[in-house]
Every structure is written in C-alpha cells, then in structure tokens.
C-alpha cells in the first residue's frame, strides 16, 4: 500500500485512507490500513539499523591522525544517536501494533475519544487526541 502522499514522520509514502459516509471508526479496513503503515515504517527503520551496523563495521578504521579519528568518532556518535531515537520509535510502533490487536488503537489514552484518521496518518504512534496532546504540551512548558 505504498504510494503517493507522505506520512509526517515516516520515511515512506502511502495512499491516504478514504472514509466512507457512516463508516464506523476503527473498523477492520481502517485497522488494516494503520497496521500496514506501522509495519512498513518498522521495516524501513530496521533496514536503517542494518545499514548502520554494516557502515560502522566497514568504515571502522584506526586513523593515525587525531583529527581524522575525531571526525570518524563524531560521525559514529551522531549515527548512534539517530539509531537510538529510531530504537525508541520502533518500541512505540510495536506498542501501537499491540493496541491494534487489543482493539484500543485510535482512541485517546487520556480521555478515550477518537484520535482521528488524519492525525493517525500524520503520526501513526499517537496515543493522545489533539486536545489532550495540546494540554500535555502546555503543562510541559509550564513545568520547564
């Protein structure tokens, strides 16, 4: 189901879900749509992890020049930080897939209302509706 319009934070494209009038929220077709998005996103992230491992193994060298060594260490450090963020994202994707299986996907974990198809397409791992997320961010700013 990889096609034309971009998902917000994911590196691949898909066809947006077209809702039918009177369609029940998070029906089987919608759940399958999001399961495909999440599984494809996870597969792309896992490919990146493999690429990083191979890149670091292939490029690992003991440069005699301290500047060259420092540059390589800096590049590896940046790559590892990126992979760490992706590792946390894979964990969120796995949690979202479990929510699909349990029937809780697409509903705000704070207030229980629908998160919404478009918000979930933009952020498939979202667990809060836009109102609860906004309140959460306001609280976070106030706390410092």
BAFI-3210 file (N, C-alpha, C; in Angstrom, 3 decimals, decimal comma, padded with zeros to 6 digits):
// residues 144
n [1|2|3|4|5|6|7|8|9|10|11|12|13|14|15|16|17|18|19|20|21|22|23|24|25|26|27|28|29|30|31|32|33|34|35|36|37|38|39|40|41|42|43|44|45|46|47|48|49|50|51|52|53|54|55|56|57|58|59|60|61|62|63|64|65|66|67|68|69|70|71|72|73|74|75|76|77|78|79|80|81|82|83|84|85|86|87|88|89|90|91|92|93|94|95|96|97|98|99|100|101|102|103|104|105|106|107|108|109|110|111|112|113|114|115|116|117|118|119|120|121|122|123|124|125|126|127|128|129|130|131|132|133|134|135|136|137|138|139|140|141|142|143|144]
n.u [000,820|002,100|002,361|001,407|001,127|002,901|003,589|003,691|006,077|007,304|009,407|008,351|005,855|002,236|-001,113|-003,603|-006,229|-009,535|-012,392|-015,643|-019,007|-020,771|-019,276|-017,964|-015,793|-012,424|-012,790|-012,416|-011,118|-009,877|-008,190|-006,529|-005,331|-003,787|-002,214|-000,690|000,719|002,211|003,720|005,206|006,671|008,167|009,692|011,251|012,739|014,156|015,763|017,426|018,809|020,279|021,829|023,385|024,886|026,422|027,737|029,246|030,907|032,255|033,498|035,032|038,054|041,425|042,603|045,683|045,972|044,913|042,820|041,381|040,517|038,941|036,935|035,738|034,810|032,991|031,118|030,208|029,103|026,962|025,448|024,815|023,248|021,059|020,143|019,413|017,213|015,549|015,295|013,751|011,480|010,732|009,953|007,650|006,130|005,758|004,205|001,923|001,057|000,348|-001,793|-003,576|-004,122|-005,350|-007,566|-007,661|-006,504|-006,288|-007,833|-007,899|-005,650|-005,947|-008,489|-010,233|-011,594|-011,982|-008,967|-008,568|-008,506|-006,836|-004,960|-003,746|-002,660|-000,754|000,803|001,307|001,810|000,552|-000,939|-002,587|-005,418|-005,744|-006,462|-005,851|-003,124|-002,247|-002,856|-001,116|001,369|001,295|001,290|003,802|005,493|004,988|006,021|008,658]
n.v [-001,189|001,157|004,355|007,470|009,954|011,627|010,384|012,057|011,698|009,510|007,618|006,822|006,502|006,440|005,557|007,764|007,013|006,632|007,708|006,309|007,468|007,369|005,321|003,118|004,086|003,059|000,535|-002,762|-002,354|000,152|-000,406|-002,309|-000,700|001,050|-000,813|-001,767|000,614|000,999|-001,410|-001,287|001,053|000,267|-001,769|-000,252|001,255|-000,792|-001,640|000,564|000,343|-001,998|-001,079|000,844|-000,706|-002,247|-000,167|000,983|-001,155|-001,540|000,945|001,351|002,331|002,658|005,533|007,192|009,917|012,280|014,125|013,004|010,683|011,771|012,978|010,715|009,422|011,319|011,266|008,608|008,755|010,544|009,015|006,849|008,097|008,828|006,267|005,397|007,026|006,039|003,432|003,804|004,727|002,457|000,879|002,302|001,912|-000,856|-000,934|000,399|-001,424|-003,522|-002,319|-002,193|-004,909|-005,393|-003,810|-001,190|000,797|004,035|005,496|008,009|007,799|009,238|010,647|009,065|009,599|009,565|009,615|010,273|009,840|011,317|012,539|010,256|009,243|011,157|010,887|007,930|006,626|008,011|008,553|010,197|012,382|015,414|017,573|016,695|016,261|018,850|020,094|018,604|019,420|022,142|021,924|020,750|022,835|024,707|023,453|023,480]
n.w [000,000|-000,475|-001,687|-002,820|-000,983|001,630|004,912|008,017|009,989|008,980|006,701|004,253|001,651|001,309|000,382|001,323|003,654|002,564|003,842|004,215|004,019|007,054|008,034|010,469|013,095|013,288|012,070|010,554|008,043|008,371|010,552|009,363|007,427|009,060|010,360|008,222|007,549|009,920|010,057|007,651|008,127|010,365|009,162|007,377|009,224|010,482|008,373|008,175|010,591|010,114|007,974|009,264|011,074|009,274|007,937|010,003|010,661|008,241|007,829|010,047|011,191|012,244|012,447|012,050|012,282|014,595|014,108|011,972|013,232|015,253|013,701|012,549|014,879|015,753|013,651|013,902|016,447|016,066|014,283|015,926|017,888|016,335|015,609|018,149|018,719|016,731|017,637|019,933|018,652|017,192|019,317|020,114|017,815|017,941|020,267|019,335|017,405|019,096|020,360|018,229|017,928|020,397|020,279|021,125|019,630|018,176|019,866|022,337|025,009|027,273|027,470|026,044|023,649|019,996|018,186|015,550|012,005|010,172|011,886|012,920|010,582|010,110|012,398|013,219|015,627|017,595|020,756|022,046|021,735|019,789|021,453|024,095|023,753|023,223|025,687|027,287|026,267|026,971|029,781|030,060|029,167|031,182|033,399|032,834]
ca.u [000,000|002,998|002,096|001,664|001,302|003,838|003,219|004,508|007,404|007,836|010,202|007,754|004,571|001,096|-002,355|-004,429|-007,476|-010,727|-013,506|-016,976|-020,019|-021,404|-018,352|-017,603|-014,402|-011,510|-013,311|-011,354|-010,365|-009,024|-007,158|-005,591|-004,605|-002,772|-001,272|000,237|001,577|003,141|004,651|006,126|007,545|009,099|010,616|012,208|013,643|015,036|016,759|018,393|019,643|021,216|022,780|024,306|025,810|027,368|028,546|030,222|031,881|033,067|034,255|035,845|039,484|042,225|043,345|046,815|045,781|043,865|041,675|040,598|039,901|037,880|035,852|035,055|034,085|031,858|030,128|029,638|028,287|025,725|024,691|024,296|022,143|019,921|019,636|018,760|015,876|014,774|015,006|012,589|010,340|010,331|009,214|006,318|005,418|005,347|003,095|000,745|000,600|-000,335|-003,084|-004,438|-004,541|-006,224|-008,775|-007,600|-005,817|-007,076|-008,584|-007,039|-005,428|-006,271|-009,922|-010,997|-012,260|-011,278|-007,813|-008,852|-007,782|-005,777|-003,903|-003,027|-001,840|000,392|001,605|000,655|002,049|-000,116|-001,769|-003,454|-006,124|-005,050|-006,732|-005,061|-001,711|-002,017|-002,809|000,107|002,485|001,189|001,790|005,244|006,124|004,859|006,910|010,030]
ca.v [000,000|002,304|005,128|008,860|011,091|011,357|010,352|013,038|011,383|008,265|007,826|006,199|007,062|005,530|006,181|008,110|006,267|007,376|007,309|006,218|008,105|006,473|004,235|003,021|004,443|001,947|-000,741|-003,667|-001,749|001,200|-001,054|-002,919|000,434|001,511|-001,914|-001,727|001,792|000,751|-002,498|-000,767|002,017|-000,516|-002,447|000,762|001,569|-001,945|-001,596|001,599|-000,226|-002,910|-000,269|001,472|-001,725|-002,554|001,032|001,150|-002,236|-001,318|002,193|001,422|002,324|003,299|006,579|007,699|011,346|012,501|014,843|012,016|009,800|012,555|013,130|009,426|009,206|012,249|010,731|007,403|009,185|011,093|007,891|006,059|008,859|008,678|004,894|005,300|007,624|005,100|002,286|004,205|004,802|001,072|000,449|002,918|001,224|-002,154|-000,669|000,723|-002,690|-004,258|-001,641|-002,639|-006,270|-005,394|-003,037|000,152|001,732|005,121|006,188|008,752|007,076|010,125|010,934|007,997|009,934|009,199|010,443|010,764|009,190|012,178|012,678|008,983|009,116|012,047|010,342|006,635|006,162|008,932|007,922|011,243|013,227|016,694|018,416|016,202|016,483|020,284|020,327|017,966|020,291|023,344|021,541|020,511|024,152|025,356|022,766|023,852]
ca.w [000,000|-000,530|-002,899|-003,134|-000,084|002,728|006,326|008,713|010,491|008,437|005,503|003,082|001,237|001,275|-000,068|002,479|003,791|002,141|004,703|003,621|004,860|008,021|008,369|011,886|013,378|013,550|011,577|010,097|006,938|008,933|011,350|008,416|006,847|010,010|010,589|007,083|007,714|011,022|009,694|006,629|008,797|011,172|008,246|006,911|010,336|010,695|007,299|008,556|011,654|009,449|007,201|010,210|011,575|008,198|007,693|011,083|010,538|007,045|007,907|011,260|010,907|013,275|011,766|012,834|012,505|015,612|013,528|011,226|014,217|015,909|012,727|012,460|016,136|015,754|012,718|014,512|017,580|015,504|013,745|017,052|018,497|015,422|015,769|019,452|018,540|015,935|018,504|020,752|017,745|016,921|020,514|020,011|016,729|018,493|021,192|018,515|016,813|020,173|020,555|017,132|018,280|021,581|019,992|021,704|018,738|017,588|020,907|023,256|026,259|028,385|027,591|025,407|022,379|018,773|017,839|014,202|010,913|009,623|012,903|012,982|009,376|010,294|013,497|013,479|017,000|018,524|021,787|022,599|020,776|019,642|022,617|025,234|023,431|023,403|027,136|027,755|025,891|027,783|031,106|029,939|029,093|032,484|034,337|032,493]
c.u [000,869|002,743|002,416|001,900|002,081|003,154|004,178|005,913|008,000|008,500|009,592|006,407|003,491|-000,094|-003,199|-005,736|-008,638|-011,900|-014,811|-017,974|-020,670|-020,524|-017,982|-016,113|-013,623|-012,155|-012,137|-010,493|-009,410|-007,886|-006,095|-004,720|-003,472|-001,764|-000,237|001,215|002,642|004,160|005,660|007,139|008,599|010,129|011,670|013,215|014,629|016,112|017,844|019,343|020,699|022,273|023,818|025,338|026,867|028,297|029,625|031,290|032,829|033,985|035,130|037,313|040,212|043,126|044,504|046,656|044,646|042,630|040,775|039,849|038,729|036,679|035,048|034,239|032,868|030,742|029,436|028,706|026,935|024,838|024,063|023,157|020,888|019,307|018,938|017,354|014,983|014,410|013,788|011,329|009,831|009,541|007,791|005,480|004,912|004,170|001,811|000,181|-000,125|-001,714|-004,070|-004,991|-005,552|-007,511|-008,774|-006,991|-006,784|-007,900|-007,614|-006,892|-005,753|-007,782|-010,818|-011,695|-011,404|-010,119|-008,005|-007,925|-006,603|-004,638|-003,084|-002,202|-000,600|001,350|000,964|000,844|001,373|-001,000|-002,737|-004,170|-005,423|-005,268|-005,892|-003,571|-001,360|-001,919|-001,529|001,322|002,478|001,725|003,305|006,007|006,114|005,799|008,379|010,681]
c.v [001,260|003,054|006,600|009,862|010,713|011,323|011,300|012,613|010,133|008,498|007,251|006,846|005,993|006,292|006,504|007,314|007,163|006,847|007,302|006,867|007,060|005,309|004,274|003,310|003,201|000,587|-001,576|-003,054|-000,667|000,587|-001,691|-001,842|000,866|000,418|-001,950|-000,564|001,502|-000,333|-002,051|000,204|001,276|-001,213|-001,477|001,108|000,431|-002,018|-000,577|001,096|-001,141|-002,137|000,365|000,479|-002,028|-001,370|001,179|000,056|-001,975|-000,106|002,308|001,295|003,032|004,322|007,059|009,185|011,571|013,230|013,899|011,095|010,512|012,736|011,841|009,156|010,099|011,748|009,500|007,776|009,730|009,967|007,058|006,777|008,744|007,298|004,722|005,894|006,664|003,856|002,590|004,279|003,397|000,525|001,031|002,252|-000,122|-001,993|-000,366|-000,547|-003,550|-003,652|-002,026|-004,021|-006,282|-004,596|-001,629|001,201|002,791|005,900|006,798|007,996|007,937|010,306|009,915|008,337|009,500|010,163|011,041|010,152|010,049|012,368|011,397|008,749|010,004|011,512|009,029|006,089|007,060|008,160|008,919|011,979|014,590|017,603|017,996|016,410|017,951|020,618|019,767|018,838|021,591|023,070|021,363|021,846|024,829|024,741|023,079|022,789]
c.w [000,000|-001,832|-002,737|-002,016|001,165|004,088|007,014|009,068|009,868|007,086|004,226|002,787|001,266|000,745|001,157|002,474|003,381|002,965|003,917|004,576|005,768|008,456|009,856|012,049|013,814|013,241|011,050|008,990|007,446|009,748|010,452|007,779|007,779|010,355|009,457|007,198|008,769|010,674|008,635|007,235|009,615|010,279|007,716|007,999|010,586|009,608|007,623|009,640|011,036|008,666|008,116|010,711|010,513|007,917|008,756|011,037|009,362|007,176|009,143|010,885|012,039|012,590|012,640|013,161|013,503|015,065|012,748|012,179|014,906|014,981|012,634|013,728|016,229|014,837|013,300|015,664|017,106|014,983|014,867|017,771|017,651|015,565|017,104|019,401|017,763|016,736|019,385|019,892|017,408|018,102|020,490|018,921|017,220|019,457|020,418|017,867|017,854|020,443|019,450|017,458|019,424|021,365|020,556|020,794|018,214|018,585|021,900|024,572|027,478|028,559|026,889|024,106|021,192|018,518|016,454|013,159|010,441|010,621|012,973|011,711|009,479|011,356|013,920|014,894|018,037|019,496|022,419|021,470|020,755|020,856|023,818|025,000|023,631|024,883|027,744|027,465|026,690|029,190|031,110|029,906|030,460|033,514|034,055|031,789]
res [x|x|x|x|x|x|x|x|x|x|x|x|x|x|x|x|x|x|x|x|x|x|x|x|x|x|x|x|x|x|x|x|x|x|x|x|x|x|x|x|x|x|x|x|x|x|x|x|x|x|x|x|x|x|x|x|x|x|x|x|x|x|x|x|x|x|x|x|x|x|x|x|x|x|x|x|x|x|x|x|x|x|x|x|x|x|x|x|x|x|x|x|x|x|x|x|x|x|x|x|x|x|x|x|x|x|x|x|x|x|x|x|x|x|x|x|x|x|x|x|x|x|x|x|x|x|x|x|x|x|x|x|x|x|x|x|x|x|x|x|x|x|x|x]
***
